[in-house]
Structure formats: structure tokens, C-alpha cells
Amino acid sequence: MANGELKPNFVEGVAQRVIEACRREDADARITYVGRDEHERTRVRVRAGGNASIESLQRALSRLMPYAKVRTSVDTLDGSATAEILVPTAADEYAMAHGAASQTPLHRATAACAAMMMMIGVGMWIATAAEPGLRDI
């Protein structure tokens, strides 16, 4: 197995969870595409069977995988609804979680405090180094 390559069972498992979530909203929903993109993210497209609104499928997929990108569309020719979910990689999830955590008030306060302490420390070092009697020690 190449570096970063996932087992085929992972893609099948994602597809199975997606269709199960969609079928809770629409018993006639069916998968029309399962694949990987150039960044190794799993992409699954589901066509609604007509028993559910496109919004309900979108909510079901968003609840299933909160960090995934969910897109929906309605074909204007036949009125069929399609939902597509792009499942992030572990690295994508880490980056999104890190970004969300860095925006919390506690993290921001800690970072501001650390920056202030760094400035005080540098100022004290400059003041100590600039004193004429201490340079000869």
C-alpha cells in the first residue's frame, strides 16, 4: 500500500454510512457516484428518490460528518435532487479542528499573554544589556 493510500474498505464504509443517513430521510435515495479526488478525499453523490427535500438530505449528511463539505443541486430539466458530500482527509480534519480551536477565547487570551511576556522579557534583556556597568562583568 502506497504512503497515504487508504484501504478500499474505507471508501465502501463511507459510502455505506452516507446512504444509510440519506435513507433515513428518503427510503428511495441511491448512490450515483463514489470516488476519490486528486487530494485523496472521498466523494459520494446521492440522488434523492423524491420522498425527501434536498434540505433534509443536506442536514442528514452534515450531521453525519460535520467537517465534510456538502453540496446540493436540483436538476432543472427533470427536477431530481442530488446531494454530494466531500469527506475530508485526516490532515484536513486536523487543520479545521486546529483552526477552530485557535479561535476560542482561552487560546486567544493565552497567546496574547505569551506575546506580552515575550515583549517584557526582550525589553528587560535590552535594558540590562544597555547598562554600562554590567557589560564589564
Secondary structure, 3 states (H helix, E strand, C coil): CCCCCCCHHHHHHHHHHHHHHHHHHCCCCEEEEEEECCCCCEEEEEECCCCCCHHHHHHHHHHHCCCCEEEEEECCCCCCEEEEEEECCHHHHHHHHHHHHCCCHHHHHHHHHHHHHHHHHHHHHHHHHHCHHHCCC
